[in-house]
Amino acid sequence: MTDILYLSHPEVKIDPQTPVSEWDLSDQGRRRLLAAVARGWPGRGWRIIASPEAKAQQTAEVLSNAFNLPLHTHPDMGELDRSTTGYVPHDRHESLANALFANRTNGPEGWESANAAQKRIAKAYGEVLAEVSGRLLFVGHGAVGSFLWCALTKTPISRAMDQQRCGSFWAGLSQIDGFRPAQSWQALETAAAK
């Protein structure tokens, strides 16, 4: 039996001149994360598996340092590949994200498709569970975290399943007979010691 938490990185410093994968956490994102840590979340005994991207690594490092948690990186936990467009303004990004969730087989404007990203993150999740058990905290990104949630709960991919705000988490329990959801996306502000 394995406790599962999945956390998306909180707010970032948006820099149109820097590749999205290299963006850092913003001061606001760090404050939200540190507030959860101050409430004792997630606590000790977790093993962290993080996306290799800067914002996810920085999120994972804060939690690892606060609770002396082992930190591992999985290369397939990266966010949705949207390098074909790079940075786009917020309204355009939301329009493309809506298209991404609406058409799972074709990513908009050359983005990685929802189906491809879901397959990738589900494979990474399966590889981790095949090697370790206990309490696993995956630190990554909102869209792929939503796709993983949909895969584990056998829910069709839709924008309704997406997080409402970055810096959110969901929880569940992995057992021999499958995944048992405990809670869907919740903002970090609801996080308390577990």
N, C-alpha and C positions, 0 to 999 in steps of 0.2 A: 504494500500500500504506500502510495507516494502523495504527499501534499504538494499541490501545484499553485504557484502564484505567477501571474504574468503582469509585468509593469511596463507601461510605455514611458519613455523619457518625458520629463516636463518641458516647459517652454525653452526655446533656444534663441540665440542671437541670430537673427536673419541677416545674412550678408549676400546680396546678389552676386558679388564678385568671387565668392568662395563656393566650391562644390558643396552641395547639400550634405553629403556624407561627412564633411569636415566641420560642419557647424558645431559650435560649443553651446553648453547650457547658458541660459541668460541668468541674470541676478534673480529675477522672479522665479525661474525654474528651480534654482538652488534653494531659495527661501522655502518654497513649497515642500521640497524634498527634505530639507533639514527640519522643518516643522513636524513631518511624519516621523522622522528619526527621534525627535525629542519626545514624541508620544510613545516611543518604544517599538515602532514598526520598522521592519518586519520582525525584529527580535533575533535571538541567537538560533543556531542550529540549521540555518538555511545554506544551501549551496547555490551560488549565483552562476547562471549561464547567460552571457551577454552577447549582443550584436557587436561586431567589430567597429561600428561607426562611432565617431567621437562623442556624440551626445549620449549614446547608450553606455559607452565605456565610462564616461564621467558620472553618469547616474549610478552605475554599478559600483564604481570606486567609492562613492560617498557611503553607500550601504555596507560595502565590504569593510571599509575602515571603521565605521561606527560600531559594527557588531563583530568584527574579526571573522568575517565570513570568507570562505574560499571563493575565488573568482576565476571562472573559466570563460573562454570566448569560443563561440561556434560561428564559423564563417558563413553559414547559410541562414543566419538569423537577421541579416541586414534588412533594411527597409525596402519597400517597393522600389525597383529600379526605374527611376524617371529621368535618367541622364539624357534622354533625347531632347527634353525641354529644359532641364536644369531648373533654376529658380523661375517661378512665374508669380505674378502678384496674387494676393489672397483670393480675390473673386474668381480669377481664372483657375487657380488651383482647385477651388471648391467645385467649379464646373467640370473640370477634368476628373476629380475624385468621384463625382456623381456618375459620370460616364463609365469610370472604372468598375464601380459596383453594379451598374446596370447591365453591362455587357462583360460577363466574366471571361469570355474566351479571347477577347481582343483588347489590349490596353490602348487607351486613347493616345493619339499622337506618338506612338512608338513606345509608350510605357510598358513595362512588364505587365502581363495580364493578371487578373485576380486569380484565375485557375493556376497559372504557373507559380505565382507567389505562394498560394496556399499549399501546393504540392511541395515546394521548397521548405517552407516553415514546418509543415507536418513531418517531413523527412527528418529535419533537424531535431524536432521534438522526440520522434521515435528513436533516433540514434542516442540521444541523451538518456532516455528511459531504459534503453537496453544496457546501458553501462552503469547507471547509478540509481539509487532510490532514496527515500527519506523525505526531505523537504527541499523542493527545487523552486528557485525563484528565477524566472526567465525575464531578462531586461532587454526590451527592444523597442518596437515602434507600433503605432496605432493600427494602421491598415493591416499589416501582417499579423498582428495580435488578434485582430478581428477575424481574419481568415482562419487562424488556428482555432479560435473559439468555435467558429462555424463547423470546422472539420470535426472537432472533438464532440460537439453536441449534435452533430448531424443536422445542422440548420442550414438552409440555403443562404448563400452569400447575398447580403443586401445592405444598403447604407444604414438601415435601421439597426444593424448589428454593430455599427462602428462606434468608437468612443465619442463622447460629446466634447471632451477636452483632453489635450495631451496631459501626461502625468496622471493617468488613470490605471486601474488594475482590475483583474478578475481572478477568481479562485476556483479551485476544484480539487477533486481527489481522483487519482489514477489507480484503478484496481484491475485485477485479472480480467474481470468481465467488462471493462471499459472505463470511460471517464464519467465521473459524477460531478456536475457543476454545483458549486456552492453559491457563487454570486457572479453576475455579469459585470460589465464595466462599472466601476465606482471611482469617483475622484479621490486623489490622494488625501484630501481633507477628511475623508471618512475612515482613513486607515488608522488602526489602533493595534497595540501589541497582540500578537496571535500566539 
